[in-house]
Amino acid sequence: MKKWVLMGLSMMAVVVLVSGCQKKATNSGKESANRATRSSTKSKSSSKRTGRPVSKQQATPGKTKQSSPFKPIVTQTMGRLKGQNAVYVQQIGHDAYQWHVKSQKAASDIKLFILATVYQQVQAGKFNLTATYTLKDGDKVGGTGSLQGMAAGTTLTNQELLKYMMTVSDNTATNVVIREVGGFDAVNREIKRLGATQTVLQRKMMDQKSLAAGKDNMTSARDLGQLLAKLWQHQLISKSADMAMLKLMAANTNHSKLPKLIPSDRQVYNKTGEFDTYGVENDAAIFAKGKRAVVVVALSQGGPLAEQVAAMNQLGKQVDAATFK
């Protein structure tokens, strides 16, 4: 009798134990399901806020601008200016540093993209540098340049027009070149092909009517900086075309901004832009020493011109010193 009672009690204990385990398992399953539901809801909510699905494995970010040795230099120079200012600095072979980059008035720095359009067409056999153009009185516009003082009927090769456009920033030559390559559409197609997303050509040089209508030529420090970095590495159009463009930039006569205070043994390739009416001072440059080079771009508008130029002088000097120390 005792044996049967003990067996019965044992069986009851087993039933209770199994039942408890099943209940615990059921509760655990419910809790797991609840956690999954909460996680899914949270993910959906996060996805809704960010516009992209949430993933456990996010891309590892690259170097940030906070790690750049150029940050304090930019802060101490361009960072003290009034108005809208932007800087792009890239030592070739290293990450770029960008500060306050957005689209702003290009002034004559848009001529770099016009030049790229010419050499893209030269490369494609669509533009002849030795062909001649006869200057007309109707071509002449004011501002910088020499062609406005030349007699109508003067014959110039396309190569000479480019030289005037890049070395003395000739506005008349620039307008002729824009027309010869196919107008705004041709230049803007090349801008797009180059991957420049904050640059557009919307008017010819000294076109006050277009300005009054709100149309201006725009660019950014990043678009200019990336163009120059590709140009130096012969990755813009072709080695021969890029070298020809660099040769023209090396002959630029205006070194009053970024290159003014750098050592005389540096090779400088640059293009400036000015538009006093809007307080615009721009410069896009490459400083080189042997095979080493750094790209520096500074755009400034809406501030005191003298302060802008002085800041660019110091920016160029200090970036050069940090690069070639």
Stockholm file with secondary structure:
# STOCKHOLM 1.0

chainA/1-325         MKKWVLMGLSMMAVVVLVSGCQKKATNSGKESANRATRSSTKSKSSSKRTGRPVSKQQATPGKTKQSSPFKPIVTQTMGRLKGQNAVYVQQIGHDAYQWHVKSQKAASDIKLFILATVYQQVQAGKFNLTATYTLKDGDKVGGTGSLQGMAAGTTLTNQELLKYMMTVSDNTATNVVIREVGGFDAVNREIKRLGATQTVLQRKMMDQKSLAAGKDNMTSARDLGQLLAKLWQHQLISKSADMAMLKLMAANTNHSKLPKLIPSDRQVYNKTGEFDTYGVENDAAIFAKGKRAVVVVALSQGGPLAEQVAAMNQLGKQVDAATFK
#=GR chainA/1-325 SS CHHHHHHHHHHHHHHHHHHHHHHHHHHHHHHHHHHHHHHHHHHHHHHHHHSSCCCSSCCCCCCCGGGCTTHHHHHHTGGGCSSEEEEEEEETTSCEEEESCCCEECGGGGHHHHHHHHHHHHHTTCCCTTCEEECCGGGCCSSSCSGGGSCTTCEEEHHHHHHHHHHSCCHHHHHHHHHHHTHHHHHHHHHHHTTCSSCBCCSCTTCHHHHHTTCCCEECHHHHHHHHHHHHTTCSSCHHHHHHHHHHHHTCCCCSSTTTTSCTTSEEEEEEEEEGGGTEEEEEEEEEETTEEEEEEEEEESSCHHHHHHHHHHHHHHHHHHHCC
#=GC SS_cons         CHHHHHHHHHHHHHHHHHHHHHHHHHHHHHHHHHHHHHHHHHHHHHHHHHSSCCCSSCCCCCCCGGGCTTHHHHHHTGGGCSSEEEEEEEETTSCEEEESCCCEECGGGGHHHHHHHHHHHHHTTCCCTTCEEECCGGGCCSSSCSGGGSCTTCEEEHHHHHHHHHHSCCHHHHHHHHHHHTHHHHHHHHHHHTTCSSCBCCSCTTCHHHHHTTCCCEECHHHHHHHHHHHHTTCSSCHHHHHHHHHHHHTCCCCSSTTTTSCTTSEEEEEEEEEGGGTEEEEEEEEEETTEEEEEEEEEESSCHHHHHHHHHHHHHHHHHHHCC
//
